[in-house]
Amino acid sequence: MRLGLIGTSEWSEFIYLGMLRDCADGAIVALAGRNTERLASLSEKFGVPHVFPDWREMIASRQIDAVIIAAPDELHLEMTRAAVSAGLAVMCEKPLAMNAADSRTMLDAVTDGGVINEVMFTWRHQPAARFVHELVAGGVIGTPIQSEFHFLMGYARSEEYHWRLDAEHGTGSLGDLGVHLIDFAQWMLSPITTVQASLTNNYARIARDGKPVKPTNDSSLLLVGFDDGSHGVISSSLVTELGDRFLVFSASLTGTAGTIEYELVAEGPTQGTRVYRSQFGQPREELEVPERLTTGAAPGDLWGHLAEQPLGVRQFARNVRRGEHGSPDFTDGHRAQLVIDAAFESHRSGRRVDVPAH
């Protein structure tokens, strides 16, 4: 399959161009981005034959079968509409949109257009995370009671400009990291039905033109209720000091039969993923992730599975070639966006907010 990529960030280079190398199901044959120097550099490095300074030209070029949208959130709606009109399958970065009204429009567009669609919720694909999902689905924790989900980084501990922390262009920590947790929690358990949120911004950031940035949130804390009757805490932060760990993603899921804990550390001496099980009166036990889930990844390697297994963008390429729908998709992206909107409303109103079902 011929894929086109909109966006030339380091993340785009790593997670899309890098992970599709030597993929039998498809390749990126077109790049679109405003930075012409970056376009030329990536085109040469990865052997991409077609480059477009305007993404609209790429979509209209007939050079691609599918498009990957890795542009700022505010552009996702327009790009998706254009892609669907051209009959292209769509993979979109998270969060799906700036708000739930836009994500609903995007979901309706891909549904009505009958095009294959997926969202890049990267952390679902970790072998250890998939193992935890199997354990929970298999009843290892019993009936869910309470849970905690945390995604912590520290890259925004200054007044430096970040578009995700500019309310004109992004939805802050909640849309950058929190959306992963929301999707992860709903994937593990059940839909989130209520939210009580506290959102904070801790630095007065300055735009590139020297003017103050309209602040959003660089730290978020959500108390949520799930459709299964359990409750939990979801916290994300871009301003947590982590030393040499860079990034920490963790979850704890407790039920009537015990607790499963999951931890991912991106760098440092504790880099890697771990899964633990606790049952009443017994020692806490570290569980080994089955080899069938870790194929292509060496111990401590957080990314090898995405370069070898049909996951992430490689899953998208395979599904486009086969004409199959996969997940996480725009339905999952919209469900997460509904929770984000409810969290913003809860923070504004100071009360618990019900999350719409659709």
ABEGO torsion letter per residue (X at the ends): XBBBBBEABAAAAAAAAAAABGBAAEBBABBBBABAAAAAAAAAAAGBABBBABAAAAAAAGABABBBBABBAAAAAAAAAAAAAAGBBBBBBOBABABAAAAAAAAAAAAAAGBBBBBBBAAAABAAAAAAAAAAAAGAAEBBABBBBBBBBAAABBABBBAAABAAABAEAAAAAAAAAAAAAAAABBBBABBBBBBBBABBBBBAAGBBBBBBBABBBBBBBBAAGBBBBBBBBAABBAEAAGBBBBBBBBBAAEBBBBBBBABEAABEBBBBBBBBGBBBBBBBBBAAAABGBBBGBAAAAAAABBBEAAAAAAAAAAGBBBOBBAAAAAAAAAAAAAAAAAAAAGBBBBBBAX
